[in-house]
Structures are given as C-alpha cells and as structure tokens.
Amino acid sequence: MNNNFTKFILTGILLTLLGILLCLIATAIKPTNNQNLLPNPNFSLTTSGEEVIQLAPNRIAVKGNYGSNFSGTILVFDFDSNTKKFNYTGSMNYMDYFNNASKYGIPTNSSNK
C-alpha cells in the first residue's frame, strides 16, 4: 500500500513539472506584439527641446523653446476624432503660472498671511 502511495505522489510531481516546462516553452516561443505597449506620452520632437505632454485622453500640450518671446509657453491642442487631427486650443505661459499663482486664483503661502 505504501508503494502505491509513493508512486501516486511521484507521478503527480512529475506531471506538475512537465506542465510547468510546457508553459515555459510556450511563453518562450510566443510571438510578441509591440502594439500592446503604450508609448510614452512625453517624448522629444526635435533636438531643440520641444516635448509633447499628454494632459488628458484627447488633449496634448507642446512645450518648447520657441524663442525669447515664448519662453515658458505651452501650446494646447485637442484631438478631433472625426477629422483625426489635433486642433489648436490655446496657449499658456506656465512660468507666469508658477511664479504668479495668486493671479490665477491659486492660494499661496504669502497670500494666506
């Protein structure tokens, strides 16, 4: 009786190891689909420092060095799913936003005193 029990346990262990080996082989030879990888929403457009930043699912901002007059400015675009194009929405000077937050209605430590 003890001999049958040992054979049963060893057969179970062997089948488990065989199943793990088959899963590893199937994973190793499965072709990868690179389209499932999500792209980084912040990527460089050119060497001059422009970046695209995803603000919302259908809204992006382009931040860059547009010259001395546009330093600290982002350009905001909304995606139109009908035309499959980005439409210009507006611009914002984020340097002014951070340096003068109370001007935009954001409470600061200095305005709370």
PyMOL commands that set and color helices and strands:
alter all, ss='L'
color gray80, all
select helices_A, chain A and resi 2-29+34-36+68-70+94-99+101-104
alter helices_A, ss='H'
color red, helices_A
select strands_A, chain A and resi 43-44+51-56+59-63+73-80+85-93
alter strands_A, ss='S'
color yellow, strands_A
deselect
rebuild
show_as cartoon
